[in-house]
Amino acid sequence: MRNFSWQYFTMTGDVDAYLLYKQITDPNVEDSADEEDSEDESVVQ
């Protein structure tokens, strides 16, 4: 999966593929989009 996401990124330049590659290679990296969503929900409520 790691090689596929890297190859897909190099061929297309898709940022999501790069983020997937980074998440696979370093599992300690948290997805900041999830944190931002939870912060937005707490403000709306």
Buried (B, 14 or more C-beta within 10 A) or exposed (E): EEEEBBEBBEEEEEEEBBBBBEBBEEEEEEEEEEEEEEEEEEEEE
